[in-house]
Amino acid sequence: MNDPTPPAAIPSRISRGTPEFRRTTLAMFAAGFATFALMYCVQPLLPVFAADFRVRPVSASLALSLTTLTLAGSLLVASALSEAWGRKPMMAASIIGAALLTLISAAIPDWGTFLALRALIGLVLSGLPAVAMAYLAEEIDPKSMGLAMGLYVGGSGFGGMSGRLIAGILTDAAGWRAALAGVGAIGLASGLLFTASLPASRHFIRRPLSIGALARSYAAHLADPALRLLYAEGFLFMGGFVTVYNYITFRLLAPPFSLSQAEVGTIFAVYLVGVGGSAWSGQLAGRVGRTRMLPAAITLELAGALLTLSGALWLVVLGIALVTLGFFASHATASAWVGAVARGARAQAAALYLFLYYLGSSLAGSLGGVAWSEAGWNGVVATIAAMLLAGLALSVRLATLPSLRAEVI
């Protein structure tokens, strides 16, 4: 019997070194940049919100926690909608819509409405993260996947740094409203670049939305022990990372450091460590194996968190850099691993990972506020250390799973 689909008719996957790979990685870098800039630009401004709107630090943290919470919940539906609407249209609408909402938020006069808009930004942004991971898993050659995912995560790191840095500098110069307007404009430009650069899907198969099929795909992924552990890892290392960045600003603005908002924003330039480190770690994981790379990355994040206990500013900055490098290496490794382990319905597999990832950001980010109020920075670091030690234990457990013992990539 003849094969009804000749091999020549099957589109090849995008490989490193081709023009399509360069266009794809540019677009995904821009997507990661916009997502993290729009999401985290408020993080260095939490003390400003607390003073301007006369709310407690734990309430100020809701400017970020509500965004990540609605993002987490919406991911579970957004990934399924992308199966019906298409990967690229969903991602482009997500970036551009969130950028426009950020521009609007700069003019909001009261705290309640501002928080509602930040929650809506999370809802709109949900159309990108899980879909981006699914697009890369479908379109990129497996041998080039580590680099592609690393560059996407690197774009996230650059966006997170730029959003924080720009927000800090503009806030000192012209106020927090000008800062949010500036970040929103940059996010809009990134969305347009993404739309112009990303190649159309060649391996995507459109499927009608089915709640029953969606529930079955989620149940199948949750039945996989390796995926369950990877989902828990995302919750823990993201929770530790966000807690550092949420409350380190409060510490650095206060004595003995007494830094300005712009100086604190400049310190966030250590995010560049994450930009380069994510691409590097993606390639390194391909050589040494993810079962070795993940615990090493979590250990690095933990060591950085402990360094921030120092009273010397240079050691605190070094600690933030190590936290950043460890986090992005963990995320690049675990997110690529989810795509490799999942058997079909990769958008849903990625959505579950990111659901726990952003849930960790929301819950741990707010829990850190309680620790800060009750025990200061020592309490915050103790909370972070507990999460990362749990993540380290789970990474060791991952390496013992029979299905992963022989894993090389």
C-alpha positions as CSV (number, residue, x, y, z in Angstrom):
1,M,0.0,0.0,0.0
2,N,1.3,3.5,-0.9
3,D,1.8,6.0,1.9
4,P,-0.9,8.7,1.2
5,T,1.4,11.4,2.4
6,P,4.7,11.5,0.5
7,P,7.7,12.4,2.7
8,A,8.3,15.5,0.5
9,A,4.9,16.8,1.5
10,I,5.7,16.9,5.2
11,P,7.1,20.3,6.2
12,S,10.5,20.0,7.8
13,R,11.0,21.4,11.3
14,I,12.9,24.6,11.8
15,S,16.6,24.0,12.5
16,R,19.4,26.1,13.9
17,G,21.2,28.2,11.4
18,T,18.3,28.7,9.0
19,P,16.6,32.1,8.3
20,E,13.3,30.6,9.7
21,F,15.1,29.8,13.0
22,R,16.5,33.3,13.2
23,R,13.0,34.8,12.6
24,T,11.4,32.5,15.1
25,T,13.9,33.1,17.9
26,L,13.7,36.9,17.3
27,A,9.9,36.8,17.5
28,M,10.0,34.5,20.6
29,F,12.6,36.7,22.2
30,A,10.4,39.7,21.6
31,A,7.4,37.8,23.0
32,G,9.2,36.8,26.2
33,F,10.6,40.3,26.5
34,A,7.1,41.9,26.3
35,T,5.4,39.4,28.6
36,F,7.9,39.8,31.5
37,A,8.3,43.6,31.0
38,L,4.5,44.2,31.1
39,M,4.1,41.8,34.0
40,Y,7.0,42.7,36.3
41,C,7.4,46.5,35.6
42,V,5.3,47.1,38.8
43,Q,7.6,45.0,41.0
44,P,10.2,47.8,41.9
45,L,7.3,50.2,42.3
46,L,5.6,48.3,45.2
47,P,7.0,50.7,47.9
48,V,5.8,53.6,45.7
49,F,2.3,52.1,45.5
50,A,2.3,51.5,49.3
51,A,3.1,55.2,49.9
52,D,1.0,56.7,47.1
53,F,-2.2,54.7,47.7
54,R,-1.5,54.3,51.5
55,V,-1.6,50.5,51.6
56,R,0.5,48.0,53.5
57,P,3.4,46.2,51.7
58,V,1.4,42.9,51.4
59,S,-1.5,44.8,49.8
60,A,1.0,46.6,47.4
61,S,2.2,43.2,46.3
62,L,-1.2,42.5,44.8
63,A,-0.2,44.7,41.9
64,L,1.9,41.8,40.8
65,S,0.2,38.8,42.6
66,L,-3.2,39.4,41.0
67,T,-1.6,39.6,37.5
68,T,0.1,36.3,38.0
69,L,-2.9,34.7,39.7
70,T,-5.3,35.5,36.9
71,L,-2.6,34.5,34.4
72,A,-2.2,31.1,36.1
73,G,-5.9,30.3,36.1
74,S,-6.5,31.6,32.5
75,L,-3.7,29.5,31.1
76,L,-5.7,26.3,31.5
77,V,-8.3,27.7,29.1
78,A,-6.1,29.8,26.8
79,S,-4.1,26.8,25.7
80,A,-7.3,25.0,24.6
81,L,-8.5,28.1,22.8
82,S,-5.3,28.2,20.8
83,E,-6.1,24.7,19.5
84,A,-9.1,26.2,17.9
85,W,-7.9,29.7,17.0
86,G,-4.3,29.1,16.1
87,R,-1.0,29.6,17.8
88,K,0.3,32.8,16.2
89,P,-3.0,34.9,16.3
90,M,-3.5,34.0,20.0
91,M,0.0,35.1,20.9
92,A,-0.1,38.3,18.9
93,A,-3.4,39.4,20.4
94,S,-2.1,38.6,23.9
95,I,0.9,40.8,23.7
96,I,-0.7,43.8,22.0
97,G,-3.8,43.6,24.3
98,A,-1.7,43.5,27.5
99,A,0.4,46.5,26.2
100,L,-2.7,48.6,25.6
101,L,-4.1,47.8,29.0
102,T,-0.8,48.8,30.6
103,L,-1.0,52.1,28.9
104,I,-4.5,52.6,30.3
105,S,-3.4,51.6,33.8
106,A,-1.0,54.5,33.9
107,A,-4.1,56.9,34.1
108,I,-6.1,55.0,36.7
109,P,-6.7,57.1,39.8
110,D,-7.7,54.7,42.6
111,W,-6.2,51.5,44.0
112,G,-9.2,49.2,43.5
113,T,-9.5,50.0,39.8
114,F,-5.8,49.8,39.3
115,L,-5.7,46.3,40.8
116,A,-8.7,45.2,38.6
117,L,-6.8,46.3,35.5
118,R,-3.7,44.5,36.6
119,A,-5.8,41.4,37.1
120,L,-7.2,41.9,33.5
121,I,-3.6,42.2,32.2
122,G,-2.9,38.7,33.6
123,L,-6.0,37.4,31.9
124,V,-5.0,38.8,28.5
125,L,-1.3,37.7,28.9
126,S,-2.4,34.1,29.4
127,G,-2.7,33.7,25.6
128,L,1.1,33.7,25.2
129,P,3.2,31.6,27.6
130,A,1.7,28.1,27.2
131,V,1.1,28.7,23.5
132,A,4.7,29.8,23.0
133,M,6.0,26.6,24.5
134,A,3.6,24.5,22.3
135,Y,4.6,26.4,19.2
136,L,8.3,25.8,19.8
137,A,7.6,22.1,20.5
138,E,5.7,21.7,17.3
139,E,7.8,23.8,14.9
140,I,11.5,23.5,16.1
141,D,13.7,20.5,15.4
142,P,14.4,18.6,18.7
143,K,18.1,19.1,18.3
144,S,17.6,22.9,18.2
145,M,14.9,23.0,20.9
146,G,17.3,23.7,23.9
147,L,18.7,26.8,22.2
148,A,15.3,28.0,21.0
149,M,13.7,27.6,24.4
150,G,16.7,29.2,26.1
151,L,16.5,32.3,23.8
152,Y,12.8,32.6,24.6
153,V,13.4,32.4,28.3
154,G,16.4,34.8,27.7
155,G,14.0,37.3,26.2
156,S,11.8,36.9,29.3
157,G,14.9,37.7,31.4
158,F,15.7,40.8,29.3
159,G,12.1,41.9,29.5
160,G,12.0,41.5,33.2
161,M,15.2,43.5,33.7
162,S,14.2,46.2,31.2
163,G,10.7,46.6,32.7
164,R,12.1,46.9,36.2
165,L,15.0,49.2,35.1
166,I,12.9,51.5,33.0
167,A,10.1,51.7,35.6
168,G,12.6,52.6,38.3
169,I,14.4,55.3,36.3
170,L,11.2,56.9,34.9
171,T,9.6,56.9,38.3
172,D,12.4,58.9,39.8
173,A,12.3,61.2,36.7
174,A,8.6,61.7,36.1
175,G,6.6,59.5,38.4
176,W,5.2,56.0,38.3
177,R,2.4,56.8,35.8
178,A,5.0,57.9,33.2
179,A,6.9,54.7,34.0
180,L,4.0,52.4,33.2
181,A,3.1,54.4,30.1
182,G,6.7,54.0,28.8
183,V,6.7,50.2,29.5
184,G,3.3,49.9,27.8
185,A,4.6,51.6,24.7
186,I,7.7,49.4,24.5
187,G,5.4,46.3,24.9
188,L,3.3,47.4,22.0
189,A,6.3,47.8,19.8
190,S,7.5,44.3,20.8
191,G,4.1,42.9,19.9
192,L,4.2,44.4,16.4
193,L,7.8,43.0,15.9
194,F,6.6,39.6,17.0
195,T,3.6,39.6,14.6
196,A,5.9,40.6,11.7
197,S,8.7,38.1,12.4
198,L,7.1,34.8,13.5
199,P,6.6,32.2,10.8
200,A,3.1,30.8,10.4
201,S,2.6,27.4,12.0
202,R,3.4,24.4,9.7
203,H,2.7,21.5,12.1
204,F,-0.3,22.9,13.9
205,I,-3.5,21.0,13.4
206,R,-6.6,23.0,14.3
207,R,-9.1,21.3,16.6
208,P,-12.5,22.4,17.8
209,L,-12.8,23.3,21.5
210,S,-14.0,20.3,23.5
211,I,-14.3,20.5,27.3
212,G,-14.3,16.8,27.6
213,A,-11.2,16.3,25.5
214,L,-9.5,19.2,27.5
215,A,-10.3,17.5,30.8
216,R,-9.0,14.2,29.6
217,S,-5.7,15.7,28.3
218,Y,-5.1,17.4,31.7
219,A,-5.9,14.2,33.5
220,A,-3.5,12.3,31.3
221,H,-0.7,14.8,32.0
222,L,-1.3,14.7,35.8
223,A,-1.1,10.9,35.7
224,D,2.5,11.1,34.5
225,P,4.8,11.1,37.6
226,A,7.6,13.0,35.8
227,L,5.2,15.8,34.7
228,R,3.8,16.1,38.2
229,L,7.2,16.6,39.7
230,L,8.1,19.1,37.0
231,Y,4.9,21.1,37.7
232,A,5.8,21.1,41.4
233,E,9.3,22.3,40.6
234,G,7.9,25.3,38.6
235,F,5.8,26.3,41.6
236,L,8.8,26.2,44.0
237,F,11.6,27.8,42.1
238,M,9.4,30.5,40.6
239,G,7.9,31.2,44.1
240,G,11.4,31.6,45.6
241,F,12.5,33.9,42.7
242,V,9.5,36.2,42.8
243,T,9.7,36.5,46.6
244,V,13.3,37.7,46.4
245,Y,12.4,40.4,43.8
246,N,9.1,41.5,45.5
247,Y,10.7,42.4,48.8
248,I,14.4,43.1,48.1
249,T,13.3,46.6,47.0
250,F,11.8,47.3,50.4
251,R,15.1,46.3,52.0
252,L,17.3,48.3,49.6
253,L,15.3,51.5,50.0
254,A,15.5,51.3,53.8
255,P,18.6,51.8,56.0
256,P,21.4,50.8,56.0
257,F,21.4,50.8,52.2
258,S,19.0,53.8,51.6
259,L,19.1,53.5,47.8
260,S,17.0,55.6,45.5
261,Q,14.3,54.1,43.3
262,A,16.6,54.6,40.2
263,E,19.6,52.9,42.0
264,V,17.4,49.9,42.9
265,G,16.2,49.7,39.3
266,T,19.8,49.7,38.1
267,I,20.6,46.8,40.4
268,F,18.0,44.8,38.4
269,A,20.4,44.9,35.5
270,V,21.6,41.6,36.9
271,Y,18.7,40.2,34.9
272,L,21.2,40.2,32.1
273,V,22.8,37.2,33.8
274,G,19.5,35.4,33.3
275,V,19.4,36.4,29.6
276,G,22.7,34.8,28.8
277,G,22.4,32.1,31.3
278,S,19.1,30.7,30.0
279,A,20.5,30.1,26.5
280,W,23.7,28.7,27.9
281,S,21.9,26.4,30.3
282,G,19.6,25.1,27.6
283,Q,22.6,24.0,25.6
284,L,24.5,22.7,28.7
285,A,21.4,20.6,29.6
286,G,21.7,18.9,26.2
287,R,25.2,17.8,27.0
288,V,25.1,16.9,30.7
289,G,21.4,15.9,31.0
290,R,18.5,17.6,32.6
291,T,18.6,15.3,35.6
292,R,21.9,16.9,36.5
293,M,21.2,20.4,35.3
294,L,18.0,21.0,37.3
295,P,19.3,20.3,40.8
296,A,22.5,22.3,40.0
297,A,20.4,25.3,39.0
298,I,18.1,25.1,42.0
299,T,21.2,24.9,44.3
300,L,22.6,28.1,42.7
301,E,19.3,29.9,43.3
302,L,19.3,28.8,46.9
303,A,23.0,30.0,47.4
304,G,22.1,33.4,46.0
305,A,19.1,33.8,48.3
306,L,21.3,33.1,51.3
307,L,23.9,35.6,50.1
308,T,21.3,38.4,50.2
309,L,21.4,38.1,54.0
310,S,24.7,39.9,53.9
311,G,25.1,43.5,55.1
312,A,27.5,44.3,52.3
313,L,25.7,45.7,49.2
314,W,28.0,44.0,46.8
315,L,27.3,40.6,48.3
316,V,23.5,41.3,48.2
317,V,23.8,42.2,44.5
318,L,25.9,39.1,43.8
319,G,23.2,37.1,45.6
320,I,20.5,38.6,43.4
321,A,22.5,37.7,40.3
322,L,22.9,34.1,41.5
323,V,19.2,33.9,42.3
324,T,18.5,35.2,38.8
325,L,20.9,32.8,37.0
326,G,19.7,29.8,39.0
327,F,16.1,30.6,38.4
328,F,16.4,31.1,34.6
329,A,18.5,28.0,34.3
330,S,15.9,26.0,36.2
331,H,13.0,27.4,34.1
332,A,14.8,26.9,30.8
333,T,15.6,23.3,31.8
334,A,12.2,22.4,33.2
335,S,10.1,24.0,30.5
336,A,11.9,22.2,27.7
337,W,11.7,19.0,29.7
338,V,7.9,19.3,29.9
339,G,7.7,19.5,26.1
340,A,10.0,16.4,25.8
341,V,8.1,14.3,28.3
342,A,4.5,15.2,27.2
343,R,2.9,12.7,24.9
344,G,0.6,14.8,22.8
345,A,-1.5,17.8,23.8
346,R,1.7,19.8,24.5
347,A,-0.2,23.1,24.9
348,Q,-2.1,21.6,27.8
349,A,1.1,20.1,29.3
350,A,2.7,23.5,29.1
351,A,-0.4,25.2,30.5
352,L,-0.3,22.9,33.6
353,Y,3.4,23.7,34.1
354,L,2.8,27.4,33.8
355,F,-0.3,27.3,36.0
356,L,1.7,26.0,38.9
357,Y,4.6,28.3,37.9
358,Y,2.5,31.4,38.2
359,L,0.5,30.1,41.1
360,G,3.9,29.9,42.9
361,S,4.5,33.5,42.0
362,S,1.2,34.6,43.3
363,L,1.0,32.6,46.6
364,A,4.7,32.8,47.5
365,G,4.8,36.5,46.5
366,S,2.1,37.3,49.0
367,L,3.4,34.9,51.7
368,G,6.7,36.7,51.5
369,G,4.9,39.9,52.5
370,V,3.7,38.3,55.7
371,A,7.2,37.1,56.4
372,W,8.6,40.6,55.7
373,S,6.1,42.2,58.2
374,E,6.7,39.6,60.9
375,A,10.4,38.9,60.7
376,G,12.0,41.2,58.1
377,W,14.4,40.0,55.5
378,N,15.6,37.0,57.5
379,G,12.0,35.8,57.5
380,V,11.7,36.3,53.7
381,V,14.9,34.3,53.1
382,A,13.8,31.5,55.4
383,T,10.6,31.2,53.4
384,I,12.6,31.1,50.1
385,A,15.0,28.6,51.5
386,A,12.2,26.2,52.5
387,M,10.7,26.3,49.0
388,L,14.1,25.8,47.2
389,L,15.1,22.9,49.5
390,A,11.8,21.2,48.7
391,G,12.5,21.8,45.0
392,L,16.0,20.3,45.3
393,A,14.6,17.2,46.9
394,L,12.1,16.8,44.1
395,S,14.8,17.2,41.5
396,V,16.7,14.3,43.1
397,R,13.5,12.3,43.0
398,L,13.1,13.1,39.2
399,A,16.5,11.5,38.5
400,T,15.3,8.2,40.1
401,L,12.2,7.7,37.9
402,P,12.7,4.7,35.7
403,S,11.4,6.5,32.6
404,L,14.1,9.2,33.0
405,R,17.2,7.3,34.3
406,A,18.7,7.0,30.8
407,E,17.9,10.5,29.9
408,V,20.7,12.4,28.1
409,I,18.8,15.4,26.7
